[in-house]
Amino acid sequence: MSANPNQSQLSTLTLSAIGVVFGDIGTSPLYAVKEVFHAGLTTDTPHVLGALSLIFWSLALVVTTKYAIFIMRADNKGEGGIMALLALALQTAKNNPLKTRFIVTTGLIGAVLFYGDSIITPAISVLSAVEGLQIIAPKLEHYVLPATFAVLGALFLIQSRGTEAVGKLFAPIMCVWFVVLAVMGLINIFQQPEVLKAVNPYYAVSLLSELGWKGLLIMGSVVLVITGAEALYADMGHFGLKPIRYAWFGFVFPALLLNYFGQGALLIGHPEAIENPFYLLAPTWALSPLLILSTLATVIASQAVISGAFSLTRQAIQLGYSPRMNILHTSDDEMGQIYIPAVNWLLMVSVFILVAGFKSSTALASAYGLAVTGTMIATTILAFIVISELWHWNKATSINFLSFFLTLDILYFLANSLKIPEGGWLPVTVGVVLFLIMTTWIKGREMLARNMDEKRVMFEDLEDKIQGRKLAKVAGTAIYLAKNLRGVPQVLMHNLEHNHVLHEQMIVLTIVTKDEPYVDESHRVKIRAFGDEGNFYRIKMYFGFQEEQDVRRALQLCSHEGLAVDQKTASFFIGNERISFRRRSPMPKWRRALFRFLLHNASSAIEYFKIPVERVIEVGIRIEL
């Protein structure tokens, strides 16, 4: 992604961003206004103006000011999103274990809550669009759920084929969608122009003052208009800062405001339209085309969230927060287009269960919002650490940023916490389960690393050990994969101990994931030679957390550093760990079983690191933790 695209590139990227980035927030008009009034408001003029004022200022403060202006400046070499921000924040805590733990915990909470959002967004978006059937023909009401299942099923089934071809239609469809939103809203605003008074914050303050603590119920529904704000930041690496800002300020934000105010104008003139104010904005003849367009828009919104879940999972794997999974690339040209079967099927099953269990967008709205606001809190805290300690912003400015936006986030979070009994428990449950899985994996890996570190043998000591031993020397290259950055891996020691064989060229290879998205190929490999004969080598390969970790490609780069590796004749030795736990292991019993399960079901290192399978020798290693 060029930091300064030319005018033609900027226009193309801006158009593409409209098709991908704003799907979630762009489909909120389908259900947001309806749910605000279902939360307990009457549809008279003062309450309509108050609700619209809350919607306007939520979009202005959270999406526009916090994300588009502030948070998007916290990029990790152009990349955005909670994992990129986590990696950036970790740079401020290199020698502080306590701070490191706090930052990782905060980032993981934000990440697991994003998965909760990834389950709810496709369900509520598609369901709210298909519910338009009830407006067109009430007799078709019983077809809403089957049609929703059909649309969602098709969406998940096409993931394995990639979205490159379909993705080219995203931008034109979403452009039409936002134009339709704006036109429908504008027509109704002309009929009730007094609705524009809602830009005055007095109406929002007045409404909350009147409602008292019950105002939290309304805020819990207002938050539906800002779901998808995180996508502006998460997709920054794909499109860049300028295109997303231009699309938001110049097109998406005005279109959304016009539609929300248009729905408010409709309710002032026709309070009974609260049944479904979005579809009732349109004339009768336009309902069928609007239903089709809405369904397409919600499919695009769902696709963006699913792709985001794939991307987040890959980042978590690279950073060591998740077990390896099988990752397939669905495009030869776009590195970011990936497909993770395990994540796709888990999402599909979860979404189907949601639709079958809640049955309507109104019921699902009770579960929506808690995950979004939780992720927003995590983002605000991590951004504060970055801007105050990494960028050294003025202390007063940093504290003011944290105080103002964290107060807003917590207000929205508290408002949505009231939904827990009605469905808000769902994203919380998903988040807790995923958090326990991730922390168990991290804890297990740490224990495994300590165990190997305690038993490690340095290269210098290895030379002393083998000098007096009778070892058969064979031609060729042996490459031993090692997790630790120092010392000789146990798989090498096991091979020498049991097979008494020393290859002509011995390489210990360690793959290192950096806390930045990409590593330049000129810095990809570092080689260090050991031994008097110069036949021992330590190779460290460095990859960014957004990159595919391709060992074959990286080994080719070794020739530029003076080390030729013939991969056709080389043998790759990989340790296959078998874990057992001591009776008094520091890991709780329930975590032990979970860690064993995760380790056993992790994707093979052979496939994940693109190692030639026909050249691999696996050595079993028993480890007691």
C-alpha positions as CSV (number, residue, x, y, z in Angstrom):
1,M,0.0,0.0,0.0
2,S,1.6,3.3,-1.1
3,A,1.6,5.9,1.6
4,N,1.0,8.7,-1.0
5,P,-1.2,7.3,-3.8
6,N,-1.7,9.4,-6.9
7,Q,-5.1,10.8,-7.8
8,S,-6.1,7.8,-9.9
9,Q,-5.0,5.3,-7.3
10,L,-6.7,7.3,-4.6
11,S,-10.0,7.3,-6.5
12,T,-9.8,3.5,-7.1
13,L,-8.9,2.8,-3.5
14,T,-11.6,5.1,-2.2
15,L,-14.2,3.3,-4.3
16,S,-12.9,-0.1,-3.2
17,A,-13.1,1.0,0.4
18,I,-16.7,1.9,0.1
19,G,-17.4,-1.7,-1.1
20,V,-15.5,-3.4,1.8
21,V,-14.9,-1.2,4.8
22,F,-18.4,0.2,5.4
23,G,-20.6,-2.8,4.9
24,D,-21.4,-3.4,8.6
25,I,-21.9,0.3,9.6
26,G,-23.7,0.9,6.3
27,T,-26.4,-1.7,6.9
28,S,-27.2,-0.5,10.4
29,P,-30.1,1.7,9.1
30,L,-32.0,-1.5,8.4
31,Y,-32.6,-2.1,12.2
32,A,-31.0,0.6,14.4
33,V,-33.8,3.2,14.5
34,K,-36.5,0.6,15.0
35,E,-34.6,-0.9,17.9
36,V,-34.0,2.5,19.6
37,F,-37.8,3.0,19.8
38,H,-38.5,-0.6,20.7
39,A,-36.2,0.0,23.7
40,G,-38.9,2.1,25.3
41,L,-39.4,5.4,23.5
42,T,-42.7,6.8,22.2
43,T,-42.8,8.1,18.7
44,D,-43.7,11.7,19.4
45,T,-41.6,14.6,18.1
46,P,-39.5,15.4,21.2
47,H,-38.5,11.7,21.6
48,V,-37.7,11.4,17.9
49,L,-35.5,14.5,17.9
50,G,-33.8,13.2,21.1
51,A,-33.1,9.8,19.6
52,L,-31.8,11.3,16.3
53,S,-29.5,13.6,18.3
54,L,-28.0,10.6,20.1
55,I,-27.5,8.9,16.8
56,F,-25.9,11.9,15.2
57,W,-23.5,12.6,18.1
58,S,-22.6,8.9,18.4
59,L,-21.5,8.8,14.8
60,A,-19.8,12.2,15.1
61,L,-17.8,11.4,18.3
62,V,-17.1,7.7,18.1
63,V,-16.8,6.9,14.4
64,T,-15.7,10.3,13.0
65,T,-13.6,11.8,15.8
66,K,-12.3,8.8,17.7
67,Y,-11.6,6.4,14.8
68,A,-11.4,8.4,11.6
69,I,-9.3,11.2,13.2
70,F,-7.4,9.7,16.1
71,I,-7.2,5.9,16.2
72,M,-6.4,5.5,12.5
73,R,-3.2,7.5,13.2
74,A,-2.0,4.6,15.3
75,D,-0.9,2.3,12.4
76,N,1.7,-0.4,12.6
77,K,3.6,0.3,9.4
78,G,0.3,0.9,7.6
79,E,-1.6,-1.9,9.2
80,G,-4.5,-1.4,11.6
81,G,-6.7,-3.5,13.8
82,I,-6.6,-4.8,17.3
83,M,-3.7,-7.2,16.7
84,A,-1.6,-4.6,14.9
85,L,-2.2,-2.2,17.8
86,L,-1.4,-4.9,20.3
87,A,2.0,-5.6,18.6
88,L,2.7,-1.8,18.5
89,A,1.9,-1.4,22.2
90,L,4.1,-4.3,23.1
91,Q,7.1,-2.3,21.9
92,T,6.7,-0.1,25.0
93,A,7.0,-3.1,27.4
94,K,10.0,-5.1,26.2
95,N,11.6,-5.4,29.6
96,N,8.4,-5.2,31.7
97,P,6.7,-8.6,32.2
98,L,3.8,-7.2,34.2
99,K,3.0,-4.5,31.5
100,T,3.5,-7.1,28.8
101,R,0.8,-9.3,30.4
102,F,-1.6,-6.3,30.8
103,I,-1.2,-5.3,27.1
104,V,-1.6,-8.9,25.8
105,T,-4.6,-9.5,28.0
106,T,-6.2,-6.2,26.9
107,G,-5.5,-7.1,23.2
108,L,-6.8,-10.6,23.5
109,I,-10.0,-9.4,25.2
110,G,-10.6,-7.1,22.3
111,A,-9.8,-9.8,19.8
112,V,-12.1,-12.5,21.3
113,L,-14.9,-10.1,21.5
114,F,-14.4,-9.3,17.8
115,Y,-15.2,-13.0,17.1
116,G,-18.5,-12.6,19.0
117,D,-19.3,-9.7,16.7
118,S,-18.3,-11.8,13.7
119,I,-21.1,-14.3,14.7
120,I,-23.8,-11.8,15.3
121,T,-23.2,-9.4,12.4
122,P,-24.1,-11.9,9.5
123,A,-27.1,-13.1,11.4
124,I,-28.7,-9.8,12.3
125,S,-27.8,-8.1,9.0
126,V,-29.2,-10.7,6.6
127,L,-32.2,-11.4,8.9
128,S,-33.1,-7.7,9.0
129,A,-32.9,-7.5,5.2
130,V,-35.0,-10.6,4.5
131,E,-37.6,-9.4,7.0
132,G,-38.6,-6.9,4.3
133,L,-40.7,-9.8,2.9
134,Q,-43.2,-9.1,5.8
135,I,-43.6,-5.6,4.5
136,I,-44.0,-6.6,0.9
137,A,-46.5,-9.4,1.6
138,P,-47.3,-10.3,5.2
139,K,-48.3,-13.8,4.0
140,L,-44.6,-14.5,3.2
141,E,-43.6,-14.1,6.9
142,H,-43.0,-17.8,7.3
143,Y,-40.4,-17.7,4.5
144,V,-38.2,-15.3,6.3
145,L,-36.1,-17.9,8.3
146,P,-35.7,-20.3,5.4
147,A,-34.6,-17.5,3.1
148,T,-32.1,-16.3,5.7
149,F,-30.6,-19.7,6.0
150,A,-30.3,-20.1,2.3
151,V,-28.5,-16.7,1.9
152,L,-26.2,-17.3,4.8
153,G,-25.5,-20.9,3.7
154,A,-24.5,-19.8,0.2
155,L,-22.3,-17.1,1.7
156,F,-20.3,-19.5,3.8
157,L,-20.1,-22.2,1.1
158,I,-18.4,-19.8,-1.4
159,Q,-15.7,-18.8,1.0
160,S,-13.4,-21.7,-0.1
161,R,-13.5,-20.5,-3.7
162,G,-12.4,-17.0,-2.7
163,T,-14.2,-13.7,-3.2
164,E,-12.0,-12.1,-5.9
165,A,-14.5,-12.3,-8.7
166,V,-17.5,-11.5,-6.5
167,G,-15.5,-8.8,-4.7
168,K,-15.3,-6.7,-7.9
169,L,-19.1,-6.1,-7.6
170,F,-18.9,-5.0,-4.0
171,A,-18.0,-1.4,-4.6
172,P,-20.7,-0.7,-7.3
173,I,-23.4,-2.4,-5.2
174,M,-22.5,-0.5,-2.0
175,C,-22.3,2.8,-3.9
176,V,-25.8,2.2,-5.2
177,W,-26.8,1.2,-1.6
178,F,-25.6,4.5,-0.1
179,V,-27.1,6.6,-2.8
180,V,-30.5,4.9,-2.2
181,L,-30.1,5.5,1.5
182,A,-29.4,9.2,0.9
183,V,-32.3,9.7,-1.6
184,M,-34.9,7.9,0.5
185,G,-33.9,9.9,3.6
186,L,-33.8,13.2,1.7
187,I,-37.3,12.8,0.3
188,N,-38.7,12.3,3.8
189,I,-36.6,15.1,5.3
190,F,-38.2,17.6,2.8
191,Q,-41.6,16.6,4.2
192,Q,-40.6,17.2,7.8
193,P,-37.6,19.6,7.8
194,E,-37.9,20.2,11.5
195,V,-36.1,16.9,12.0
196,L,-32.8,18.7,11.3
197,K,-33.0,20.4,14.7
198,A,-31.7,17.1,16.1
199,V,-28.1,18.1,15.3
200,N,-28.4,20.3,18.4
201,P,-27.0,18.2,21.3
202,Y,-29.6,19.8,23.6
203,Y,-32.2,17.2,22.4
204,A,-29.9,14.3,23.3
205,V,-29.1,15.7,26.7
206,S,-32.8,16.6,27.3
207,L,-33.9,13.0,26.4
208,L,-31.3,11.4,28.7
209,S,-32.2,13.8,31.6
210,E,-35.9,12.9,31.2
211,L,-35.3,9.1,31.2
212,G,-32.7,9.0,34.0
213,W,-31.1,5.6,34.4
214,K,-33.5,4.2,31.8
215,G,-31.6,6.2,29.3
216,L,-29.0,3.4,29.4
217,L,-31.6,1.2,27.7
218,I,-31.8,3.7,24.8
219,M,-28.0,4.0,24.6
220,G,-27.8,0.2,24.4
221,S,-29.8,0.5,21.1
222,V,-28.1,3.7,19.9
223,V,-24.8,1.8,19.8
224,L,-26.2,-0.2,16.9
225,V,-25.5,2.8,14.6
226,I,-21.7,2.6,15.3
227,T,-21.2,-1.2,14.9
228,G,-18.6,-1.6,12.2
229,A,-16.5,1.4,13.3
230,E,-13.7,-0.9,14.1
231,A,-13.6,-1.9,10.4
232,L,-12.3,1.6,9.5
233,Y,-9.2,0.8,11.5
234,A,-8.9,-2.9,10.8
235,D,-9.0,-2.5,7.0
236,M,-6.5,0.4,6.9
237,G,-3.7,-1.9,5.7
238,H,-5.8,-2.9,2.6
239,F,-6.7,0.6,1.5
240,G,-4.7,3.2,3.3
241,L,-5.7,6.1,5.6
242,K,-6.7,8.7,3.0
243,P,-9.1,6.5,0.9
244,I,-11.0,5.4,4.0
245,R,-11.2,9.0,5.4
246,Y,-12.3,10.3,2.0
247,A,-15.0,7.6,1.6
248,W,-16.3,8.3,5.1
249,F,-16.4,12.0,5.2
250,G,-17.3,12.5,1.5
251,F,-19.9,9.8,0.9
252,V,-20.8,7.3,3.6
253,F,-21.3,9.6,6.6
254,P,-23.6,12.0,4.8
255,A,-25.6,9.1,3.3
256,L,-26.1,7.5,6.7
257,L,-27.1,10.8,8.3
258,L,-29.7,11.5,5.6
259,N,-31.2,8.1,6.0
260,Y,-31.4,8.2,9.8
261,F,-32.9,11.7,9.7
262,G,-35.3,10.6,7.0
263,Q,-36.5,7.7,9.2
264,G,-37.0,10.2,12.0
265,A,-39.0,12.5,9.7
266,L,-41.2,9.5,8.7
267,L,-41.9,8.7,12.3
268,I,-42.8,12.3,13.1
269,G,-45.4,12.3,10.3
270,H,-46.4,8.6,10.7
271,P,-45.7,7.1,14.1
272,E,-47.2,3.8,13.1
273,A,-44.2,3.3,10.7
274,I,-42.2,2.2,13.7
275,E,-43.1,-1.4,12.5
276,N,-40.2,-1.1,10.0
277,P,-39.2,2.6,9.4
278,F,-36.4,1.6,6.9
279,Y,-38.6,-0.2,4.4
280,L,-41.5,2.1,4.9
281,L,-39.3,5.0,3.7
282,A,-39.7,3.7,0.2
283,P,-42.7,3.9,-2.0
284,T,-44.6,0.6,-2.5
285,W,-43.3,0.0,-6.1
286,A,-39.7,0.2,-4.8
287,L,-40.1,-2.4,-2.0
288,S,-39.1,-5.5,-4.0
289,P,-35.9,-3.9,-5.6
290,L,-35.1,-2.5,-2.1
291,L,-35.4,-6.0,-0.6
292,I,-32.9,-7.4,-3.2
293,L,-30.5,-4.5,-2.7
294,S,-30.7,-4.8,1.1
295,T,-30.0,-8.5,0.9
296,L,-27.0,-7.9,-1.3
297,A,-25.7,-5.2,1.0
298,T,-26.0,-7.4,4.1
299,V,-24.2,-10.2,2.3
300,I,-21.3,-7.8,1.5
301,A,-21.3,-6.6,5.2
302,S,-21.2,-10.3,6.3
303,Q,-18.4,-11.1,3.9
304,A,-16.3,-8.2,5.3
305,V,-16.7,-9.5,8.9
306,I,-15.9,-13.1,7.9
307,S,-12.8,-12.0,6.0
308,G,-11.9,-10.0,9.1
309,A,-12.2,-13.1,11.3
310,F,-9.9,-15.0,8.9
311,S,-7.3,-12.2,9.0
312,L,-7.5,-11.8,12.8
313,T,-7.0,-15.6,13.2
314,R,-3.9,-15.6,11.0
315,Q,-2.4,-12.7,12.9
316,A,-3.1,-14.5,16.2
317,I,-1.4,-17.6,14.9
318,Q,1.7,-15.7,13.7
319,L,2.0,-13.9,17.1
320,G,1.7,-17.2,19.0
321,Y,-1.7,-16.6,20.5
322,S,-3.5,-19.4,18.7
323,P,-2.6,-23.0,17.5
324,R,-1.7,-23.3,13.9
325,M,-4.6,-23.8,11.5
326,N,-4.8,-24.8,7.9
327,I,-4.7,-21.5,5.9
328,L,-5.5,-21.5,2.2
329,H,-4.8,-18.7,-0.2
330,T,-7.7,-18.0,-2.6
331,S,-6.0,-15.5,-4.8
332,D,-2.7,-15.5,-6.7
333,D,-2.6,-11.7,-6.7
334,E,-4.0,-10.7,-3.3
335,M,-2.0,-12.0,-0.3
336,G,-4.7,-10.8,2.0
337,Q,-7.4,-13.1,0.5
338,I,-7.2,-16.2,2.7
339,Y,-9.6,-19.0,3.7
340,I,-9.4,-20.9,7.0
341,P,-11.8,-23.9,6.9
342,A,-12.0,-24.4,10.7
343,V,-13.0,-20.8,11.3
344,N,-15.4,-20.7,8.4
345,W,-17.4,-23.8,9.5
346,L,-17.4,-22.8,13.2
347,L,-18.8,-19.4,12.2
348,M,-21.4,-20.9,9.9
349,V,-22.7,-23.3,12.6
350,S,-22.7,-20.5,15.2
351,V,-24.6,-18.2,12.9
352,F,-27.2,-20.8,12.0
353,I,-27.8,-21.6,15.7
354,L,-28.2,-17.8,16.4
355,V,-30.8,-17.4,13.6
356,A,-32.7,-20.5,14.7
357,G,-32.6,-19.5,18.3
358,F,-33.4,-15.8,18.1
359,K,-35.7,-15.9,15.0
360,S,-35.8,-12.1,14.5
361,S,-33.5,-9.1,14.2
362,T,-35.3,-7.4,17.2
363,A,-34.4,-10.4,19.4
364,L,-30.8,-10.5,18.0
365,A,-30.4,-6.8,18.8
366,S,-30.4,-7.8,22.4
367,A,-27.2,-9.7,21.9
368,Y,-25.6,-7.1,19.7
369,G,-23.4,-4.3,21.0
370,L,-21.6,-5.8,24.0
371,A,-18.9,-7.3,21.9
372,V,-18.5,-4.1,19.9
373,T,-18.2,-1.8,22.9
374,G,-15.8,-4.2,24.6
375,T,-13.5,-4.2,21.6
376,M,-13.7,-0.4,21.5
377,I,-12.6,-0.1,25.2
378,A,-9.6,-2.4,24.4
379,T,-8.7,-0.3,21.4
380,T,-8.8,3.0,23.4
381,I,-6.5,1.6,26.1
382,L,-4.0,0.2,23.7
383,A,-4.1,3.4,21.6
384,F,-3.4,5.5,24.7
385,I,-0.3,3.4,25.5
386,V,1.0,3.9,22.0
387,I,0.4,7.7,21.7
388,S,1.6,8.5,25.2
389,E,4.7,6.2,25.4
390,L,5.7,5.3,21.8
391,W,4.9,8.6,20.1
392,H,5.4,10.8,23.2
393,W,2.4,12.9,22.9
394,N,1.9,15.7,25.4
395,K,0.9,14.1,28.7
396,A,-2.2,16.3,29.1
397,T,-3.3,15.6,25.5
398,S,-2.9,11.9,26.0
399,I,-4.8,11.8,29.3
400,N,-7.6,13.9,27.8
401,F,-7.9,11.5,24.9
402,L,-8.1,8.5,27.3
403,S,-10.5,10.2,29.7
404,F,-13.0,11.4,27.1
405,F,-13.2,8.4,24.8
406,L,-12.8,5.8,27.5
407,T,-15.8,7.4,29.3
408,L,-17.8,7.2,26.1
409,D,-16.8,3.6,25.6
410,I,-17.6,2.6,29.1
411,L,-21.0,4.4,28.9
412,Y,-21.9,2.4,25.8
413,F,-20.6,-0.8,27.4
414,L,-22.6,-0.3,30.6
415,A,-25.7,0.4,28.5
416,N,-25.2,-2.9,26.6
417,S,-24.5,-4.8,29.8
418,L,-28.2,-4.4,30.6
419,K,-28.8,-6.7,27.6
420,I,-27.0,-9.7,29.2
421,P,-30.1,-11.5,30.4
422,E,-31.9,-11.0,27.0
423,G,-29.0,-12.2,24.8
424,G,-26.0,-10.2,25.6
425,W,-24.6,-13.3,27.4
426,L,-23.9,-14.8,24.0
427,P,-20.9,-12.7,22.9
428,V,-19.7,-12.7,26.5
429,T,-19.8,-16.6,26.5
430,V,-18.0,-16.8,23.1
431,G,-15.4,-14.3,24.3
432,V,-14.8,-16.1,27.6
433,V,-14.4,-19.5,25.9
434,L,-12.0,-18.1,23.3
435,F,-10.0,-16.2,25.9
436,L,-9.5,-19.4,28.0
437,I,-8.4,-21.2,24.8
438,M,-5.9,-18.5,23.9
439,T,-4.5,-18.0,27.4
440,T,-4.1,-21.8,27.8
441,W,-2.2,-22.0,24.5
442,I,0.0,-19.1,25.5
443,K,0.7,-20.6,29.0
444,G,1.4,-24.0,27.6
445,R,3.8,-22.6,25.0
446,E,5.6,-20.6,27.7
447,M,6.0,-23.8,29.8
448,L,7.2,-25.7,26.8
449,A,9.8,-23.0,25.9
450,R,11.1,-23.0,29.5
451,N,11.4,-26.8,29.5
452,M,13.4,-26.7,26.3
453,D,15.4,-23.7,27.5
454,E,16.5,-25.7,30.6
455,K,17.6,-28.6,28.6
456,R,19.3,-26.7,25.8
457,V,22.8,-27.3,24.7
458,M,24.8,-24.4,23.3
459,F,26.7,-24.9,20.0
460,E,30.0,-24.6,21.7
461,D,29.1,-27.4,24.1
462,L,27.8,-29.5,21.3
463,E,31.2,-29.4,19.5
464,D,32.9,-30.6,22.7
465,K,30.4,-33.5,23.1
466,I,30.8,-34.8,19.5
467,Q,34.6,-34.5,19.2
468,G,35.3,-37.7,21.1
469,R,32.4,-39.7,19.7
470,K,32.3,-42.0,16.7
471,L,29.8,-40.5,14.3
472,A,29.1,-41.4,10.7
473,K,29.5,-38.5,8.4
474,V,27.1,-38.4,5.5
475,A,26.8,-36.2,2.5
476,G,24.0,-33.6,2.3
477,T,22.3,-31.0,4.4
478,A,20.3,-31.6,7.6
479,I,17.9,-28.7,8.6
480,Y,16.6,-28.9,12.2
481,L,13.6,-26.7,13.1
482,A,14.0,-25.1,16.5
483,K,11.5,-23.0,18.5
484,N,14.2,-21.4,20.7
485,L,16.4,-18.6,19.5
486,R,19.5,-19.9,21.2
487,G,21.0,-23.3,21.6
488,V,20.6,-26.7,19.8
489,P,17.1,-28.1,19.5
490,Q,16.3,-31.4,21.2
491,V,15.5,-33.0,17.9
492,L,19.2,-32.6,16.8
493,M,20.4,-34.1,20.1
494,H,18.0,-37.1,19.7
495,N,19.2,-37.7,16.2
496,L,22.9,-37.7,17.3
497,E,22.2,-39.8,20.4
498,H,20.2,-42.6,18.6
499,N,21.4,-42.5,15.0
500,H,25.0,-41.4,15.5
501,V,24.9,-39.5,12.2
502,L,26.4,-36.1,11.4
503,H,25.5,-34.5,8.1
504,E,28.1,-32.7,5.9
505,Q,26.1,-29.5,6.5
506,M,24.1,-28.9,9.7
507,I,21.5,-26.1,9.9
508,V,19.4,-25.1,12.9
509,L,16.5,-23.0,11.7
510,T,14.3,-20.8,13.8
511,I,11.3,-18.8,12.5
512,V,10.7,-15.5,14.3
513,T,7.5,-13.4,14.0
514,K,8.2,-9.7,14.4
515,D,5.8,-7.2,16.0
516,E,5.4,-5.5,12.6
517,P,3.2,-6.5,9.7
518,Y,5.9,-7.0,7.0
519,V,9.6,-7.6,6.9
520,D,11.7,-6.6,3.9
521,E,13.3,-9.5,2.1
522,S,16.7,-8.0,2.5
523,H,16.3,-8.5,6.3
524,R,14.5,-11.9,6.0
525,V,17.4,-14.2,7.0
526,K,20.3,-13.9,9.4
527,I,23.0,-16.6,9.3
528,R,25.7,-17.4,11.8
529,A,28.4,-20.1,11.3
530,F,29.8,-22.3,14.1
531,G,32.6,-24.7,14.3
532,D,36.2,-24.8,13.0
533,E,35.1,-26.7,9.9
534,G,32.3,-24.2,9.1
535,N,29.7,-26.9,8.7
536,F,27.3,-25.7,11.5
537,Y,24.9,-22.9,10.8
538,R,22.2,-21.0,12.7
539,I,19.6,-19.4,10.5
540,K,16.9,-17.1,11.8
541,M,14.1,-16.2,9.5
542,Y,12.1,-13.1,10.2
543,F,8.4,-12.7,9.1
544,G,5.8,-10.0,9.8
545,F,2.5,-11.1,11.5
546,Q,0.7,-10.4,8.2
547,E,3.0,-12.5,6.0
548,E,2.9,-16.1,4.8
549,Q,5.8,-18.0,6.5
550,D,7.2,-19.8,3.5
551,V,10.4,-21.6,4.5
552,R,11.2,-22.7,0.9
553,R,11.2,-19.1,-0.4
554,A,13.2,-17.9,2.5
555,L,15.9,-20.6,2.1
556,Q,16.4,-19.4,-1.4
557,L,17.5,-16.0,0.0
558,C,20.3,-17.7,1.9
559,S,22.4,-17.8,-1.2
560,H,22.6,-14.0,-1.1
561,E,24.2,-14.4,2.3
562,G,26.8,-16.8,1.1
563,L,25.1,-20.1,2.1
564,A,23.8,-22.3,-0.7
565,V,21.1,-24.8,0.4
566,D,20.0,-27.5,-2.0
567,Q,16.4,-28.1,-0.9
568,K,16.1,-31.1,-3.3
569,T,18.6,-33.1,-1.3
570,A,18.2,-31.5,2.2
571,S,16.5,-33.4,5.0
572,F,14.2,-31.4,7.3
573,F,14.1,-32.8,10.9
574,I,11.1,-31.7,12.9
575,G,10.4,-32.6,16.5
576,N,7.0,-34.1,17.2
577,E,6.4,-33.3,20.9
578,R,4.4,-35.7,23.1
579,I,3.4,-33.8,26.3
580,S,2.8,-35.3,29.7
581,F,2.3,-33.4,33.0
582,R,3.9,-33.9,36.4
583,R,1.5,-34.5,39.3
584,R,2.4,-31.0,40.7
585,S,2.5,-29.2,37.4
586,P,1.7,-25.4,37.8
587,M,-0.9,-25.7,35.1
588,P,-4.4,-26.6,36.4
589,K,-5.8,-30.0,35.4
590,W,-8.6,-28.6,33.1
591,R,-6.0,-26.5,31.3
592,R,-3.7,-29.5,30.8
593,A,-6.4,-31.5,28.9
594,L,-7.2,-28.4,26.8
595,F,-3.6,-27.7,26.0
596,R,-3.0,-31.4,25.0
597,F,-6.1,-31.2,22.7
598,L,-4.9,-27.9,21.1
599,L,-1.4,-29.2,20.6
600,H,-2.7,-32.5,19.1
601,N,-5.1,-30.7,16.7
602,A,-2.8,-27.9,15.6
603,S,-2.0,-27.9,11.9
604,S,1.2,-29.6,10.9
605,A,4.3,-27.4,10.8
606,I,5.2,-29.1,7.5
607,E,2.1,-27.6,5.7
608,Y,2.1,-24.4,7.7
609,F,5.7,-23.4,6.9
610,K,5.6,-24.8,3.3
611,I,8.3,-27.4,3.9
612,P,8.7,-30.0,1.2
613,V,6.9,-33.0,2.7
614,E,8.9,-35.6,0.9
615,R,12.1,-34.3,2.6
616,V,10.8,-34.3,6.2
617,I,11.8,-36.7,9.0
618,E,9.7,-36.4,12.2
619,V,11.3,-37.3,15.5
620,G,9.1,-38.0,18.5
621,I,10.2,-36.2,21.7
622,R,8.7,-36.8,25.1
623,I,8.3,-33.7,27.3
624,E,7.2,-33.6,30.8
625,L,5.8,-30.2,32.1
